[in-house]
Amino acid sequence: MMQQMLQQNQIMMQIMQGMHGQQPPAPVPVPQAATGPDFRAFFRMDPLEFVGGLDSLLAHDWLASMERVFQAIQCTEDEKVIFATQKLKGPTLRWWNTASTYFTTQEIPKDWQHFKVAFLEKYFPSSVRTQKEQEFQNFKQGNMSVSEYTEKFEDLADYS
């Protein structure tokens, strides 16, 4: 269906430009993954959009939601990047366009693992992850730390 719409659009462009004596522009290639059944399955899952921002946890949640979608549909590691980047908007899409160019010039594969590393570096940097880990370690349940509480819980669970 998407391919038909693209063809109709190209025909209309040719007609319009023919009326003005211009040559039609070369058609924009559509990645095969963007028209196949896996792509439709991806969009049926209604994945979240991501526009960026200062909340690193939103970035982490978006990435986790993409992972859940990819568990439900069958696609390659390269298709995961094609699919996920369709849900990037605004500043995040501009970031990806720049990162994608960098991947190409540095001959870095545009697969899901490389995408996740770059995405996390940008939107959930290691300094923030370390800070969140420290917050978790310092979290208290009553008068016990998380690790003390976990140990006590595990001890009690052994007796049940």
Z-matrix of the N, CA and C atoms (Angstrom, degrees):
N
C 1 1.435
C 2 1.532 1 110.50
N 3 1.342 2 115.94 1 -44.17
C 4 1.453 3 119.46 2 179.27
C 5 1.533 4 110.12 3 -63.81
N 6 1.330 5 115.30 4 -38.71
C 7 1.463 6 120.01 5 179.37
C 8 1.537 7 110.02 6 -63.78
N 9 1.321 8 116.60 7 -40.00
C 10 1.466 9 120.03 8 178.52
C 11 1.520 10 110.89 9 -63.49
N 12 1.328 11 116.71 10 -40.77
C 13 1.455 12 120.06 11 178.82
C 14 1.525 13 110.51 12 -63.55
N 15 1.337 14 116.52 13 -40.55
C 16 1.463 15 119.71 14 178.72
C 17 1.526 16 111.01 15 -64.32
N 18 1.333 17 115.96 16 -42.11
C 19 1.468 18 119.84 17 178.95
C 20 1.527 19 110.68 18 -63.68
N 21 1.325 20 116.90 19 -43.27
C 22 1.458 21 119.89 20 178.76
C 23 1.519 22 110.98 21 -62.95
N 24 1.316 23 116.38 22 -40.16
C 25 1.454 24 121.17 23 178.35
C 26 1.535 25 110.44 24 -62.61
N 27 1.330 26 116.90 25 -42.02
C 28 1.464 27 120.95 26 179.72
C 29 1.526 28 110.70 27 -65.30
N 30 1.316 29 116.59 28 -40.20
C 31 1.463 30 120.46 29 179.06
C 32 1.521 31 109.98 30 -63.63
N 33 1.333 32 116.55 31 -44.51
C 34 1.463 33 120.34 32 178.42
C 35 1.530 34 111.13 33 -61.24
N 36 1.319 35 116.78 34 -40.49
C 37 1.463 36 120.55 35 178.24
C 38 1.530 37 110.54 36 -62.88
N 39 1.331 38 116.20 37 -41.92
C 40 1.460 39 120.34 38 179.68
C 41 1.528 40 110.42 39 -63.53
N 42 1.315 41 116.20 40 -41.87
C 43 1.469 42 120.30 41 -179.90
C 44 1.522 43 109.70 42 -64.47
N 45 1.338 44 116.10 43 -47.80
C 46 1.467 45 120.69 44 -178.59
C 47 1.531 46 110.79 45 -61.57
N 48 1.318 47 116.75 46 -43.10
C 49 1.457 48 119.35 47 -177.75
C 50 1.524 49 111.27 48 -75.03
N 51 1.322 50 116.00 49 -31.31
C 52 1.463 51 119.58 50 176.54
C 53 1.518 52 110.97 51 -63.02
N 54 1.328 53 115.57 52 -33.22
C 55 1.458 54 120.08 53 178.40
C 56 1.522 55 110.70 54 -68.24
N 57 1.329 56 116.74 55 -24.35
C 58 1.455 57 121.04 56 -179.02
C 59 1.526 58 112.08 57 -106.34
N 60 1.329 59 117.67 58 6.56
C 61 1.460 60 121.85 59 177.32
C 62 1.518 61 113.80 60 71.23
N 63 1.328 62 118.47 61 23.76
C 64 1.456 63 121.30 62 179.39
C 65 1.518 64 110.17 63 -102.66
N 66 1.335 65 115.23 64 156.29
C 67 1.453 66 121.28 65 174.44
C 68 1.526 67 108.26 66 -81.40
N 69 1.321 68 118.77 67 137.42
C 70 1.462 69 119.67 68 177.82
C 71 1.533 70 110.17 69 -69.93
N 72 1.323 71 117.46 70 147.42
C 73 1.461 72 119.41 71 177.27
C 74 1.530 73 110.18 72 -69.42
N 75 1.320 74 115.57 73 158.16
C 76 1.465 75 120.23 74 177.69
C 77 1.521 76 108.53 75 -64.48
N 78 1.334 77 117.19 76 140.67
C 79 1.466 78 119.10 77 -179.95
C 80 1.520 79 110.78 78 -63.90
N 81 1.330 80 115.93 79 144.84
C 82 1.451 81 121.30 80 177.39
C 83 1.518 82 107.84 81 -81.46
N 84 1.351 83 117.06 82 124.87
C 85 1.464 84 118.02 83 -178.67
C 86 1.532 85 110.50 84 -69.06
N 87 1.309 86 115.75 85 136.83
C 88 1.454 87 122.32 86 177.38
C 89 1.519 88 107.04 87 -103.83
N 90 1.360 89 117.73 88 124.59
C 91 1.462 90 118.37 89 179.12
C 92 1.521 91 110.44 90 -55.73
N 93 1.319 92 115.92 91 139.98
C 94 1.461 93 121.09 92 -178.89
C 95 1.531 94 110.73 93 -54.05
N 96 1.338 95 116.31 94 -39.41
C 97 1.463 96 120.47 95 -179.02
C 98 1.524 97 111.52 96 -61.64
N 99 1.318 98 117.56 97 -27.70
C 100 1.459 99 120.61 98 -175.75
C 101 1.522 100 112.86 99 -78.43
N 102 1.318 101 118.09 100 -1.77
C 103 1.454 102 119.53 101 179.32
C 104 1.529 103 112.50 102 -125.07
N 105 1.325 104 117.32 103 -5.26
C 106 1.459 105 120.68 104 -175.00
C 107 1.514 106 113.23 105 -83.70
N 108 1.334 107 115.56 106 177.16
C 109 1.464 108 120.72 107 -177.93
C 110 1.528 109 112.63 108 -64.20
N 111 1.344 110 117.77 109 -30.54
C 112 1.461 111 119.82 110 179.80
C 113 1.518 112 110.74 111 -66.31
N 114 1.324 113 116.96 112 -36.55
C 115 1.455 114 121.33 113 179.23
C 116 1.532 115 109.78 114 -65.50
N 117 1.316 116 115.81 115 -42.78
C 118 1.471 117 119.05 116 177.34
C 119 1.526 118 110.50 117 -63.58
N 120 1.334 119 116.63 118 -40.43
C 121 1.469 120 120.56 119 178.22
C 122 1.524 121 110.34 120 -62.66
N 123 1.315 122 116.29 121 -39.02
C 124 1.467 123 120.94 122 178.28
C 125 1.526 124 110.13 123 -59.28
N 126 1.321 125 117.70 124 -49.29
C 127 1.465 126 120.57 125 -177.69
C 128 1.525 127 112.35 126 -70.32
N 129 1.332 128 117.73 127 -28.11
C 130 1.467 129 119.72 128 175.68
C 131 1.531 130 111.38 129 -65.75
N 132 1.321 131 116.61 130 -23.85
C 133 1.468 132 121.01 131 178.65
C 134 1.531 133 111.09 132 -76.04
N 135 1.326 134 117.28 133 -6.77
C 136 1.464 135 123.89 134 178.22
C 137 1.536 136 112.30 135 52.60
N 138 1.347 137 116.41 136 57.53
C 139 1.468 138 119.46 137 -178.61
C 140 1.523 139 112.02 138 -66.86
N 141 1.314 140 114.58 139 152.60
C 142 1.458 141 121.27 140 -179.30
C 143 1.528 142 111.23 141 -68.73
N 144 1.333 143 115.69 142 150.37
C 145 1.459 144 121.01 143 171.27
C 146 1.522 145 107.77 144 -90.19
N 147 1.323 146 115.90 145 157.07
C 148 1.456 147 120.58 146 176.50
C 149 1.514 148 108.97 147 -133.28
N 150 1.336 149 115.77 148 125.00
C 151 1.467 150 120.50 149 -178.56
C 152 1.524 151 112.08 150 -111.65
N 153 1.321 152 117.17 151 -0.05
C 154 1.462 153 119.81 152 179.37
C 155 1.507 154 111.04 153 93.27
N 156 1.315 155 115.52 154 -155.49
C 157 1.450 156 120.97 155 -179.12
C 158 1.514 157 111.42 156 118.30
N 159 1.306 158 114.95 157 -175.24
C 160 1.458 159 120.77 158 -173.84
C 161 1.525 160 113.66 159 -92.40
N 162 1.318 161 118.28 160 -9.86
C 163 1.459 162 121.18 161 -177.79
C 164 1.531 163 109.84 162 -86.34
N 165 1.324 164 115.76 163 100.29
C 166 1.466 165 121.11 164 -177.70
C 167 1.516 166 112.57 165 -62.94
N 168 1.321 167 116.59 166 -29.58
C 169 1.462 168 118.87 167 179.78
C 170 1.527 169 111.39 168 -67.01
N 171 1.340 170 117.69 169 -31.72
C 172 1.468 171 119.77 170 175.40
C 173 1.524 172 110.32 171 -63.53
N 174 1.330 173 116.64 172 -39.43
C 175 1.468 174 120.49 173 177.66
C 176 1.524 175 110.33 174 -63.63
N 177 1.326 176 116.00 175 -44.03
C 178 1.460 177 120.10 176 178.90
C 179 1.524 178 110.44 177 -62.26
N 180 1.335 179 116.38 178 -43.99
C 181 1.468 180 120.87 179 179.61
C 182 1.526 181 111.33 180 -63.44
N 183 1.342 182 117.54 181 -40.16
C 184 1.458 183 120.61 182 179.35
C 185 1.523 184 110.02 183 -62.80
N 186 1.323 185 115.97 184 -45.68
C 187 1.459 186 119.86 185 179.92
C 188 1.532 187 110.82 186 -62.05
N 189 1.330 188 116.51 187 -41.88
C 190 1.467 189 120.67 188 177.97
C 191 1.525 190 110.98 189 -63.73
N 192 1.347 191 116.91 190 -37.81
C 193 1.473 192 119.22 191 179.16
C 194 1.532 193 110.45 192 -67.41
N 195 1.329 194 117.14 193 -36.53
C 196 1.471 195 120.07 194 176.18
C 197 1.527 196 109.81 195 -63.20
N 198 1.324 197 116.61 196 -42.43
C 199 1.474 198 120.72 197 179.28
C 200 1.528 199 110.63 198 -59.13
N 201 1.341 200 116.92 199 -41.33
C 202 1.477 201 120.30 200 178.91
C 203 1.527 202 110.80 201 -64.26
N 204 1.333 203 117.03 202 -41.01
C 205 1.464 204 120.18 203 177.88
C 206 1.525 205 109.57 204 -62.34
N 207 1.327 206 117.16 205 -44.03
C 208 1.462 207 120.89 206 -177.42
C 209 1.531 208 112.46 207 -67.82
N 210 1.333 209 117.18 208 -23.49
C 211 1.461 210 119.67 209 174.17
C 212 1.527 211 110.77 210 -70.87
N 213 1.330 212 115.98 211 -27.04
C 214 1.466 213 120.98 212 -175.79
C 215 1.529 214 113.07 213 -88.80
N 216 1.317 215 117.71 214 -22.96
C 217 1.465 216 119.98 215 -179.27
C 218 1.525 217 108.99 216 -118.10
N 219 1.305 218 115.50 217 159.33
C 220 1.450 219 120.08 218 178.34
C 221 1.516 220 109.26 219 -98.15
N 222 1.321 221 115.61 220 121.09
C 223 1.456 222 120.12 221 175.73
C 224 1.522 223 108.69 222 -157.57
N 225 1.315 224 115.52 223 159.75
C 226 1.452 225 121.15 224 -179.67
C 227 1.528 226 109.82 225 -79.02
N 228 1.315 227 115.58 226 170.09
C 229 1.470 228 120.62 227 177.69
C 230 1.531 229 110.84 228 -63.61
N 231 1.324 230 117.47 229 -35.90
C 232 1.467 231 121.00 230 177.71
C 233 1.533 232 110.78 231 -70.58
N 234 1.331 233 117.00 232 -39.05
C 235 1.466 234 120.21 233 178.80
C 236 1.525 235 111.32 234 -65.29
N 237 1.331 236 117.27 235 -33.31
C 238 1.462 237 119.97 236 178.01
C 239 1.521 238 109.96 237 -56.59
N 240 1.325 239 116.97 238 -41.29
C 241 1.472 240 120.86 239 179.93
C 242 1.523 241 109.80 240 -67.21
N 243 1.326 242 116.99 241 -44.36
C 244 1.464 243 120.95 242 179.21
C 245 1.521 244 109.77 243 -59.67
N 246 1.325 245 116.60 244 -45.95
C 247 1.459 246 120.96 245 -178.00
C 248 1.523 247 111.09 246 -66.39
N 249 1.330 248 116.84 247 -52.00
C 250 1.471 249 121.11 248 -175.58
C 251 1.521 250 111.36 249 -61.45
N 252 1.314 251 117.33 250 -38.98
C 253 1.468 252 119.21 251 -177.23
C 254 1.527 253 111.62 252 -70.43
N 255 1.321 254 117.61 253 -14.81
C 256 1.462 255 119.96 254 173.58
C 257 1.524 256 110.78 255 -70.29
N 258 1.327 257 117.12 256 -17.25
C 259 1.461 258 121.73 257 -178.71
C 260 1.533 259 112.29 258 -101.89
N 261 1.329 260 117.33 259 6.96
C 262 1.464 261 121.21 260 174.26
C 263 1.518 262 107.92 261 -87.99
N 264 1.307 263 116.42 262 137.55
C 265 1.466 264 121.50 263 -177.98
C 266 1.521 265 110.17 264 -131.51
N 267 1.321 266 115.96 265 157.90
C 268 1.468 267 122.80 266 172.96
C 269 1.515 268 113.42 267 55.27
N 270 1.339 269 116.83 268 -128.81
C 271 1.466 270 120.84 269 -175.59
C 272 1.528 271 112.85 270 -61.07
N 273 1.333 272 116.61 271 -31.84
C 274 1.461 273 119.47 272 -179.69
C 275 1.519 274 111.01 273 -68.91
N 276 1.306 275 117.18 274 -38.07
C 277 1.460 276 120.34 275 176.40
C 278 1.527 277 110.25 276 -65.85
N 279 1.327 278 116.95 277 -40.52
C 280 1.469 279 119.65 278 176.44
C 281 1.529 280 110.72 279 -62.54
N 282 1.347 281 116.66 280 -39.87
C 283 1.469 282 119.99 281 175.69
C 284 1.530 283 109.93 282 -59.17
N 285 1.340 284 116.78 283 -46.33
C 286 1.459 285 119.38 284 -177.12
C 287 1.530 286 111.06 285 -64.40
N 288 1.313 287 118.37 286 -39.54
C 289 1.467 288 120.32 287 178.29
C 290 1.520 289 110.43 288 -58.40
N 291 1.322 290 116.98 289 -42.31
C 292 1.467 291 121.01 290 177.45
C 293 1.522 292 110.76 291 -67.97
N 294 1.327 293 116.81 292 -46.42
C 295 1.465 294 121.09 293 -179.99
C 296 1.524 295 110.90 294 -62.37
N 297 1.319 296 116.71 295 -39.30
C 298 1.467 297 121.30 296 179.50
C 299 1.527 298 110.95 297 -61.99
N 300 1.319 299 115.77 298 -42.10
C 301 1.467 300 120.01 299 176.84
C 302 1.525 301 110.02 300 -62.87
N 303 1.324 302 116.54 301 -42.67
C 304 1.466 303 121.04 302 177.78
C 305 1.529 304 110.23 303 -61.11
N 306 1.322 305 117.44 304 -45.22
C 307 1.467 306 121.28 305 177.75
C 308 1.526 307 109.85 306 -55.09
N 309 1.320 308 115.75 307 -45.85
C 310 1.461 309 120.47 308 -177.59
C 311 1.523 310 111.06 309 -64.25
N 312 1.332 311 117.25 310 -49.39
C 313 1.470 312 119.81 311 -176.90
C 314 1.523 313 111.98 312 -66.87
N 315 1.330 314 117.55 313 -30.74
C 316 1.464 315 121.29 314 179.52
C 317 1.536 316 112.50 315 -92.03
N 318 1.342 317 115.77 316 2.68
C 319 1.467 318 122.64 317 -179.34
C 320 1.529 319 112.17 318 56.38
N 321 1.332 320 114.61 319 40.76
C 322 1.463 321 121.48 320 175.32
C 323 1.526 322 107.16 321 -91.85
N 324 1.317 323 117.80 322 128.97
C 325 1.474 324 119.24 323 179.57
C 326 1.530 325 111.31 324 -60.11
N 327 1.325 326 115.47 325 140.44
C 328 1.468 327 120.33 326 177.71
C 329 1.530 328 108.64 327 -92.29
N 330 1.329 329 114.12 328 60.44
C 331 1.456 330 119.25 329 177.59
C 332 1.529 331 109.37 330 -104.05
N 333 1.323 332 115.35 331 174.11
C 334 1.453 333 120.82 332 -172.61
C 335 1.527 334 112.10 333 -63.15
N 336 1.321 335 118.54 334 -40.80
C 337 1.464 336 120.91 335 -179.14
C 338 1.525 337 111.15 336 -61.43
N 339 1.329 338 117.19 337 -46.95
C 340 1.460 339 120.55 338 -179.89
C 341 1.537 340 111.14 339 -67.10
N 342 1.327 341 116.35 340 -37.43
C 343 1.460 342 119.80 341 177.00
C 344 1.526 343 110.23 342 -60.90
N 345 1.351 344 116.71 343 -48.00
C 346 1.465 345 120.48 344 -177.62
C 347 1.522 346 111.43 345 -60.28
N 348 1.323 347 117.40 346 -41.70
C 349 1.465 348 120.27 347 179.71
C 350 1.528 349 109.92 348 -61.10
N 351 1.330 350 116.62 349 -48.65
C 352 1.474 351 120.59 350 -179.35
C 353 1.522 352 110.84 351 -64.50
N 354 1.332 353 116.81 352 -42.27
C 355 1.461 354 121.67 353 -179.41
C 356 1.532 355 110.69 354 -61.79
N 357 1.324 356 116.13 355 -46.97
C 358 1.460 357 119.84 356 -179.04
C 359 1.526 358 111.65 357 -66.87
N 360 1.323 359 116.99 358 -37.88
C 361 1.465 360 119.61 359 176.63
C 362 1.524 361 110.70 360 -58.52
N 363 1.323 362 116.12 361 -38.74
C 364 1.454 363 120.87 362 -178.03
C 365 1.528 364 112.66 363 -78.87
N 366 1.334 365 116.84 364 -47.89
C 367 1.465 366 120.49 365 -168.90
C 368 1.528 367 115.27 366 -106.57
N 369 1.320 368 118.24 367 -11.14
C 370 1.461 369 121.87 368 176.39
C 371 1.523 370 107.96 369 -147.74
N 372 1.352 371 115.58 370 66.76
C 373 1.462 372 120.38 371 -172.91
C 374 1.527 373 112.79 372 -61.80
N 375 1.325 374 115.80 373 159.12
C 376 1.469 375 120.96 374 -176.19
C 377 1.519 376 111.84 375 -59.34
N 378 1.327 377 118.32 376 -32.59
C 379 1.473 378 120.03 377 178.63
C 380 1.526 379 110.77 378 -62.28
N 381 1.317 380 117.64 379 -39.14
C 382 1.469 381 121.16 380 178.67
C 383 1.526 382 109.62 381 -71.48
N 384 1.335 383 117.01 382 -39.61
C 385 1.464 384 119.71 383 178.28
C 386 1.524 385 110.79 384 -61.52
N 387 1.346 386 116.60 385 -43.05
C 388 1.462 387 121.11 386 177.78
C 389 1.519 388 110.62 387 -61.27
N 390 1.326 389 116.74 388 -42.90
C 391 1.463 390 121.51 389 178.70
C 392 1.529 391 110.13 390 -61.36
N 393 1.335 392 117.61 391 -43.84
C 394 1.464 393 120.93 392 -180.00
C 395 1.528 394 110.69 393 -65.24
N 396 1.337 395 117.27 394 -37.54
C 397 1.460 396 120.33 395 177.14
C 398 1.525 397 110.91 396 -63.79
N 399 1.337 398 116.12 397 -41.39
C 400 1.467 399 120.34 398 177.80
C 401 1.533 400 110.56 399 -63.21
N 402 1.319 401 116.67 400 -43.37
C 403 1.467 402 120.31 401 178.01
C 404 1.523 403 110.24 402 -58.80
N 405 1.335 404 115.86 403 -41.91
C 406 1.458 405 120.01 404 179.66
C 407 1.522 406 110.77 405 -64.82
N 408 1.340 407 116.41 406 -44.91
C 409 1.471 408 119.95 407 -179.80
C 410 1.527 409 111.56 408 -63.34
N 411 1.320 410 117.46 409 -32.07
C 412 1.457 411 121.54 410 -179.04
C 413 1.524 412 113.34 411 -87.13
N 414 1.324 413 116.17 412 -4.66
C 415 1.450 414 121.05 413 -179.18
C 416 1.529 415 109.14 414 -64.89
N 417 1.303 416 117.16 415 141.02
C 418 1.469 417 122.19 416 -178.35
C 419 1.521 418 110.21 417 -117.01
N 420 1.319 419 115.43 418 141.46
C 421 1.462 420 122.96 419 171.52
C 422 1.523 421 104.42 420 -115.69
N 423 1.303 422 115.12 421 101.79
C 424 1.472 423 118.67 422 -172.00
C 425 1.513 424 108.39 423 70.06
N 426 1.340 425 116.53 424 -125.12
C 427 1.459 426 119.27 425 178.08
C 428 1.531 427 111.86 426 -104.31
N 429 1.347 428 117.66 427 11.73
C 430 1.467 429 121.59 428 -179.87
C 431 1.528 430 110.81 429 -109.03
N 432 1.323 431 115.00 430 147.85
C 433 1.467 432 119.68 431 173.55
C 434 1.525 433 108.46 432 -73.31
N 435 1.307 434 116.52 433 168.92
C 436 1.466 435 120.75 434 -179.84
C 437 1.527 436 110.18 435 -60.64
N 438 1.323 437 117.51 436 -44.16
C 439 1.466 438 119.28 437 -178.65
C 440 1.531 439 110.98 438 -65.97
N 441 1.345 440 118.14 439 -38.45
C 442 1.466 441 120.79 440 176.33
C 443 1.531 442 110.86 441 -64.87
N 444 1.327 443 115.67 442 -42.95
C 445 1.457 444 120.86 443 179.72
C 446 1.528 445 110.31 444 -63.96
N 447 1.331 446 116.81 445 -42.54
C 448 1.467 447 121.70 446 179.55
C 449 1.525 448 110.07 447 -62.38
N 450 1.314 449 116.33 448 -44.76
C 451 1.471 450 120.36 449 -179.94
C 452 1.529 451 110.64 450 -61.40
N 453 1.329 452 117.00 451 -45.30
C 454 1.470 453 121.15 452 179.23
C 455 1.533 454 110.24 453 -63.20
N 456 1.327 455 116.92 454 -42.80
C 457 1.462 456 121.49 455 178.96
C 458 1.534 457 110.41 456 -60.91
N 459 1.338 458 116.77 457 -44.54
C 460 1.466 459 120.72 458 -179.98
C 461 1.522 460 111.04 459 -64.71
N 462 1.352 461 116.76 460 -39.09
C 463 1.459 462 120.48 461 176.70
C 464 1.521 463 110.87 462 -60.78
N 465 1.340 464 116.27 463 -45.94
C 466 1.456 465 120.65 464 179.54
C 467 1.527 466 111.67 465 -65.75
N 468 1.319 467 116.33 466 -35.77
C 469 1.470 468 120.22 467 -179.88
C 470 1.517 469 111.45 468 -67.44
N 471 1.347 470 116.84 469 -29.27
C 472 1.474 471 120.50 470 178.91
C 473 1.513 472 111.79 471 -66.24
N 474 1.343 473 117.62 472 -25.74
C 475 1.457 474 121.75 473 -177.84
C 476 1.519 475 113.40 474 -88.71
N 477 1.310 476 117.70 475 -7.48
C 478 1.452 477 117.98 476 -178.03
C 479 1.499 478 112.26 477 -93.06
